[in-house]
Each structure stands twice: as structure tokens, then as C-alpha cells.
């Protein structure tokens, strides 16, 4: 999936790209802020967290501006909902 558009940020018009693949993100102009979101099984254990960290470090090493958000680790949301009940 790839979508392009514009958003207003603090009175400035900024380009907004939504991409679901690494190759699409690499095709974006270098000045583009790349936002990566990870959660669930992609951060479910130490090995996967290391892979995510390597992907983030790789994007930074390529000169990309990167913002990262991480949601609950694998199955954590289900456990929290169960505890809430």
C-alpha cells in the first residue's frame, strides 16, 4: 500500500506518504520523515526486537529521518484486556 498526500504541521504544508513496504520507503525523497510502527509479534521476543532495532539503525545509516512508535509486545494487549475484566 502506498498513499501520498499533504498535511499541515504548525502552519507548514508537509508531504505525507503512507507506505507498507521497505522498498517504497527507500523510494521516498531523502528529506521525507519515515515513520515506522512496530507492535505485536514483531516485538514479541528479544530476537525480533533486535531485528527491528537493526532495521531502524539501517534507515538512519542511509540518512533517513526516522520516527518510531512501538505498541504492545506480542499478546500483551490480550493479557491486559483479560486482567481488566
Phi and psi in radians as a Rosetta constraint file:
Dihedral C 1 N 2 CA 2 C 2 CIRCULARHARMONIC -2.509 0.35
Dihedral N 2 CA 2 C 2 N 3 CIRCULARHARMONIC 2.339 0.35
Dihedral C 2 N 3 CA 3 C 3 CIRCULARHARMONIC -2.423 0.35
Dihedral N 3 CA 3 C 3 N 4 CIRCULARHARMONIC 2.516 0.35
Dihedral C 3 N 4 CA 4 C 4 CIRCULARHARMONIC -2.174 0.35
Dihedral N 4 CA 4 C 4 N 5 CIRCULARHARMONIC 2.573 0.35
Dihedral C 4 N 5 CA 5 C 5 CIRCULARHARMONIC -2.966 0.35
Dihedral N 5 CA 5 C 5 N 6 CIRCULARHARMONIC -2.932 0.35
Dihedral C 5 N 6 CA 6 C 6 CIRCULARHARMONIC -2.280 0.35
Dihedral N 6 CA 6 C 6 N 7 CIRCULARHARMONIC 2.595 0.35
Dihedral C 6 N 7 CA 7 C 7 CIRCULARHARMONIC -2.376 0.35
Dihedral N 7 CA 7 C 7 N 8 CIRCULARHARMONIC 2.800 0.35
Dihedral C 7 N 8 CA 8 C 8 CIRCULARHARMONIC -1.825 0.35
Dihedral N 8 CA 8 C 8 N 9 CIRCULARHARMONIC 2.211 0.35
Dihedral C 8 N 9 CA 9 C 9 CIRCULARHARMONIC -2.247 0.35
Dihedral N 9 CA 9 C 9 N 10 CIRCULARHARMONIC 1.938 0.35
Dihedral C 9 N 10 CA 10 C 10 CIRCULARHARMONIC 0.942 0.35
Dihedral N 10 CA 10 C 10 N 11 CIRCULARHARMONIC 0.767 0.35
Dihedral C 10 N 11 CA 11 C 11 CIRCULARHARMONIC 1.389 0.35
Dihedral N 11 CA 11 C 11 N 12 CIRCULARHARMONIC -0.020 0.35
Dihedral C 11 N 12 CA 12 C 12 CIRCULARHARMONIC -1.843 0.35
Dihedral N 12 CA 12 C 12 N 13 CIRCULARHARMONIC 2.454 0.35
Dihedral C 12 N 13 CA 13 C 13 CIRCULARHARMONIC -1.467 0.35
Dihedral N 13 CA 13 C 13 N 14 CIRCULARHARMONIC 2.190 0.35
Dihedral C 13 N 14 CA 14 C 14 CIRCULARHARMONIC -2.154 0.35
Dihedral N 14 CA 14 C 14 N 15 CIRCULARHARMONIC 2.607 0.35
Dihedral C 14 N 15 CA 15 C 15 CIRCULARHARMONIC -1.364 0.35
Dihedral N 15 CA 15 C 15 N 16 CIRCULARHARMONIC 2.398 0.35
Dihedral C 15 N 16 CA 16 C 16 CIRCULARHARMONIC -2.185 0.35
Dihedral N 16 CA 16 C 16 N 17 CIRCULARHARMONIC 2.142 0.35
Dihedral C 16 N 17 CA 17 C 17 CIRCULARHARMONIC -2.084 0.35
Dihedral N 17 CA 17 C 17 N 18 CIRCULARHARMONIC 2.371 0.35
Dihedral C 17 N 18 CA 18 C 18 CIRCULARHARMONIC -2.044 0.35
Dihedral N 18 CA 18 C 18 N 19 CIRCULARHARMONIC 2.089 0.35
Dihedral C 18 N 19 CA 19 C 19 CIRCULARHARMONIC -2.309 0.35
Dihedral N 19 CA 19 C 19 N 20 CIRCULARHARMONIC 2.503 0.35
Dihedral C 19 N 20 CA 20 C 20 CIRCULARHARMONIC -1.890 0.35
Dihedral N 20 CA 20 C 20 N 21 CIRCULARHARMONIC 0.145 0.35
Dihedral C 20 N 21 CA 21 C 21 CIRCULARHARMONIC -2.375 0.35
Dihedral N 21 CA 21 C 21 N 22 CIRCULARHARMONIC 2.667 0.35
Dihedral C 21 N 22 CA 22 C 22 CIRCULARHARMONIC -1.127 0.35
Dihedral N 22 CA 22 C 22 N 23 CIRCULARHARMONIC -0.691 0.35
Dihedral C 22 N 23 CA 23 C 23 CIRCULARHARMONIC -1.117 0.35
Dihedral N 23 CA 23 C 23 N 24 CIRCULARHARMONIC -0.632 0.35
Dihedral C 23 N 24 CA 24 C 24 CIRCULARHARMONIC -1.171 0.35
Dihedral N 24 CA 24 C 24 N 25 CIRCULARHARMONIC -0.689 0.35
Dihedral C 24 N 25 CA 25 C 25 CIRCULARHARMONIC -1.115 0.35
Dihedral N 25 CA 25 C 25 N 26 CIRCULARHARMONIC -0.662 0.35
Dihedral C 25 N 26 CA 26 C 26 CIRCULARHARMONIC -1.208 0.35
Dihedral N 26 CA 26 C 26 N 27 CIRCULARHARMONIC -0.428 0.35
Dihedral C 26 N 27 CA 27 C 27 CIRCULARHARMONIC -1.345 0.35
Dihedral N 27 CA 27 C 27 N 28 CIRCULARHARMONIC -0.275 0.35
Dihedral C 27 N 28 CA 28 C 28 CIRCULARHARMONIC -1.194 0.35
Dihedral N 28 CA 28 C 28 N 29 CIRCULARHARMONIC 2.616 0.35
Dihedral C 28 N 29 CA 29 C 29 CIRCULARHARMONIC -0.974 0.35
Dihedral N 29 CA 29 C 29 N 30 CIRCULARHARMONIC 2.547 0.35
Dihedral C 29 N 30 CA 30 C 30 CIRCULARHARMONIC -0.993 0.35
Dihedral N 30 CA 30 C 30 N 31 CIRCULARHARMONIC -0.520 0.35
Dihedral C 30 N 31 CA 31 C 31 CIRCULARHARMONIC -1.355 0.35
Dihedral N 31 CA 31 C 31 N 32 CIRCULARHARMONIC -0.102 0.35
Dihedral C 31 N 32 CA 32 C 32 CIRCULARHARMONIC -1.208 0.35
Dihedral N 32 CA 32 C 32 N 33 CIRCULARHARMONIC 2.339 0.35
Dihedral C 32 N 33 CA 33 C 33 CIRCULARHARMONIC -1.362 0.35
Dihedral N 33 CA 33 C 33 N 34 CIRCULARHARMONIC 2.102 0.35
Dihedral C 33 N 34 CA 34 C 34 CIRCULARHARMONIC -1.677 0.35
Dihedral N 34 CA 34 C 34 N 35 CIRCULARHARMONIC 2.146 0.35
Dihedral C 34 N 35 CA 35 C 35 CIRCULARHARMONIC -1.854 0.35
Dihedral N 35 CA 35 C 35 N 36 CIRCULARHARMONIC 2.141 0.35
Dihedral C 35 N 36 CA 36 C 36 CIRCULARHARMONIC -1.964 0.35
Dihedral N 36 CA 36 C 36 N 37 CIRCULARHARMONIC 2.327 0.35
Dihedral C 36 N 37 CA 37 C 37 CIRCULARHARMONIC -2.098 0.35
Dihedral N 37 CA 37 C 37 N 38 CIRCULARHARMONIC 2.233 0.35
Dihedral C 37 N 38 CA 38 C 38 CIRCULARHARMONIC -2.203 0.35
Dihedral N 38 CA 38 C 38 N 39 CIRCULARHARMONIC 2.612 0.35
Dihedral C 38 N 39 CA 39 C 39 CIRCULARHARMONIC -3.061 0.35
Dihedral N 39 CA 39 C 39 N 40 CIRCULARHARMONIC 3.109 0.35
Dihedral C 39 N 40 CA 40 C 40 CIRCULARHARMONIC 1.068 0.35
Dihedral N 40 CA 40 C 40 N 41 CIRCULARHARMONIC -2.351 0.35
Dihedral C 40 N 41 CA 41 C 41 CIRCULARHARMONIC -1.213 0.35
Dihedral N 41 CA 41 C 41 N 42 CIRCULARHARMONIC -0.334 0.35
Dihedral C 41 N 42 CA 42 C 42 CIRCULARHARMONIC -1.182 0.35
Dihedral N 42 CA 42 C 42 N 43 CIRCULARHARMONIC -0.290 0.35
Dihedral C 42 N 43 CA 43 C 43 CIRCULARHARMONIC -2.226 0.35
Dihedral N 43 CA 43 C 43 N 44 CIRCULARHARMONIC 0.513 0.35
Dihedral C 43 N 44 CA 44 C 44 CIRCULARHARMONIC -1.379 0.35
Dihedral N 44 CA 44 C 44 N 45 CIRCULARHARMONIC -0.261 0.35
Dihedral C 44 N 45 CA 45 C 45 CIRCULARHARMONIC -2.678 0.35
Dihedral N 45 CA 45 C 45 N 46 CIRCULARHARMONIC 3.021 0.35
Dihedral C 45 N 46 CA 46 C 46 CIRCULARHARMONIC -1.056 0.35
Dihedral N 46 CA 46 C 46 N 47 CIRCULARHARMONIC -0.757 0.35
Dihedral C 46 N 47 CA 47 C 47 CIRCULARHARMONIC -1.053 0.35
Dihedral N 47 CA 47 C 47 N 48 CIRCULARHARMONIC -0.752 0.35
Dihedral C 47 N 48 CA 48 C 48 CIRCULARHARMONIC -1.217 0.35
Dihedral N 48 CA 48 C 48 N 49 CIRCULARHARMONIC -0.626 0.35
Dihedral C 48 N 49 CA 49 C 49 CIRCULARHARMONIC -1.108 0.35
Dihedral N 49 CA 49 C 49 N 50 CIRCULARHARMONIC -0.691 0.35
Dihedral C 49 N 50 CA 50 C 50 CIRCULARHARMONIC -1.101 0.35
Dihedral N 50 CA 50 C 50 N 51 CIRCULARHARMONIC -0.683 0.35
Dihedral C 50 N 51 CA 51 C 51 CIRCULARHARMONIC -1.132 0.35
Dihedral N 51 CA 51 C 51 N 52 CIRCULARHARMONIC -0.723 0.35
Dihedral C 51 N 52 CA 52 C 52 CIRCULARHARMONIC -1.087 0.35
Dihedral N 52 CA 52 C 52 N 53 CIRCULARHARMONIC -0.794 0.35
Dihedral C 52 N 53 CA 53 C 53 CIRCULARHARMONIC -1.054 0.35
Dihedral N 53 CA 53 C 53 N 54 CIRCULARHARMONIC -0.705 0.35
Dihedral C 53 N 54 CA 54 C 54 CIRCULARHARMONIC -1.137 0.35
Dihedral N 54 CA 54 C 54 N 55 CIRCULARHARMONIC -0.681 0.35
Dihedral C 54 N 55 CA 55 C 55 CIRCULARHARMONIC -1.130 0.35
Dihedral N 55 CA 55 C 55 N 56 CIRCULARHARMONIC -0.741 0.35
Dihedral C 55 N 56 CA 56 C 56 CIRCULARHARMONIC -1.123 0.35
Dihedral N 56 CA 56 C 56 N 57 CIRCULARHARMONIC -0.838 0.35
Dihedral C 56 N 57 CA 57 C 57 CIRCULARHARMONIC -1.053 0.35
Dihedral N 57 CA 57 C 57 N 58 CIRCULARHARMONIC -0.660 0.35
Dihedral C 57 N 58 CA 58 C 58 CIRCULARHARMONIC -1.104 0.35
Dihedral N 58 CA 58 C 58 N 59 CIRCULARHARMONIC -0.740 0.35
Dihedral C 58 N 59 CA 59 C 59 CIRCULARHARMONIC -1.121 0.35
Dihedral N 59 CA 59 C 59 N 60 CIRCULARHARMONIC -0.707 0.35
Dihedral C 59 N 60 CA 60 C 60 CIRCULARHARMONIC -1.160 0.35
Dihedral N 60 CA 60 C 60 N 61 CIRCULARHARMONIC -0.729 0.35
Dihedral C 60 N 61 CA 61 C 61 CIRCULARHARMONIC -1.098 0.35
Dihedral N 61 CA 61 C 61 N 62 CIRCULARHARMONIC -0.492 0.35
Dihedral C 61 N 62 CA 62 C 62 CIRCULARHARMONIC -1.397 0.35
Dihedral N 62 CA 62 C 62 N 63 CIRCULARHARMONIC -0.006 0.35
Dihedral C 62 N 63 CA 63 C 63 CIRCULARHARMONIC 1.580 0.35
Dihedral N 63 CA 63 C 63 N 64 CIRCULARHARMONIC 0.166 0.35
Dihedral C 63 N 64 CA 64 C 64 CIRCULARHARMONIC -1.340 0.35
Dihedral N 64 CA 64 C 64 N 65 CIRCULARHARMONIC 2.574 0.35
Dihedral C 64 N 65 CA 65 C 65 CIRCULARHARMONIC -1.534 0.35
Dihedral N 65 CA 65 C 65 N 66 CIRCULARHARMONIC 2.147 0.35
Dihedral C 65 N 66 CA 66 C 66 CIRCULARHARMONIC -2.206 0.35
Dihedral N 66 CA 66 C 66 N 67 CIRCULARHARMONIC 2.329 0.35
Dihedral C 66 N 67 CA 67 C 67 CIRCULARHARMONIC -2.084 0.35
Dihedral N 67 CA 67 C 67 N 68 CIRCULARHARMONIC 2.360 0.35
Dihedral C 67 N 68 CA 68 C 68 CIRCULARHARMONIC -2.170 0.35
Dihedral N 68 CA 68 C 68 N 69 CIRCULARHARMONIC 2.420 0.35
Dihedral C 68 N 69 CA 69 C 69 CIRCULARHARMONIC -2.223 0.35
Dihedral N 69 CA 69 C 69 N 70 CIRCULARHARMONIC 2.466 0.35
Dihedral C 69 N 70 CA 70 C 70 CIRCULARHARMONIC -2.235 0.35
Dihedral N 70 CA 70 C 70 N 71 CIRCULARHARMONIC 2.216 0.35
Dihedral C 70 N 71 CA 71 C 71 CIRCULARHARMONIC -1.702 0.35
Dihedral N 71 CA 71 C 71 N 72 CIRCULARHARMONIC -2.903 0.35
Dihedral C 71 N 72 CA 72 C 72 CIRCULARHARMONIC -1.003 0.35
Dihedral N 72 CA 72 C 72 N 73 CIRCULARHARMONIC 2.513 0.35
Dihedral C 72 N 73 CA 73 C 73 CIRCULARHARMONIC -1.209 0.35
Dihedral N 73 CA 73 C 73 N 74 CIRCULARHARMONIC 2.842 0.35
Dihedral C 73 N 74 CA 74 C 74 CIRCULARHARMONIC -0.716 0.35
Dihedral N 74 CA 74 C 74 N 75 CIRCULARHARMONIC 2.152 0.35
Dihedral C 74 N 75 CA 75 C 75 CIRCULARHARMONIC 1.159 0.35
Dihedral N 75 CA 75 C 75 N 76 CIRCULARHARMONIC 0.087 0.35
Dihedral C 75 N 76 CA 76 C 76 CIRCULARHARMONIC -1.141 0.35
Dihedral N 76 CA 76 C 76 N 77 CIRCULARHARMONIC -0.702 0.35
Dihedral C 76 N 77 CA 77 C 77 CIRCULARHARMONIC -1.052 0.35
Dihedral N 77 CA 77 C 77 N 78 CIRCULARHARMONIC -0.785 0.35
Dihedral C 77 N 78 CA 78 C 78 CIRCULARHARMONIC -1.035 0.35
Dihedral N 78 CA 78 C 78 N 79 CIRCULARHARMONIC -0.733 0.35
Dihedral C 78 N 79 CA 79 C 79 CIRCULARHARMONIC -1.156 0.35
Dihedral N 79 CA 79 C 79 N 80 CIRCULARHARMONIC -0.719 0.35
Dihedral C 79 N 80 CA 80 C 80 CIRCULARHARMONIC -1.143 0.35
Dihedral N 80 CA 80 C 80 N 81 CIRCULARHARMONIC -0.694 0.35
Dihedral C 80 N 81 CA 81 C 81 CIRCULARHARMONIC -1.106 0.35
Dihedral N 81 CA 81 C 81 N 82 CIRCULARHARMONIC -0.760 0.35
Dihedral C 81 N 82 CA 82 C 82 CIRCULARHARMONIC -1.078 0.35
Dihedral N 82 CA 82 C 82 N 83 CIRCULARHARMONIC -0.726 0.35
Dihedral C 82 N 83 CA 83 C 83 CIRCULARHARMONIC -1.123 0.35
Dihedral N 83 CA 83 C 83 N 84 CIRCULARHARMONIC -0.633 0.35
Dihedral C 83 N 84 CA 84 C 84 CIRCULARHARMONIC -1.166 0.35
Dihedral N 84 CA 84 C 84 N 85 CIRCULARHARMONIC -0.511 0.35
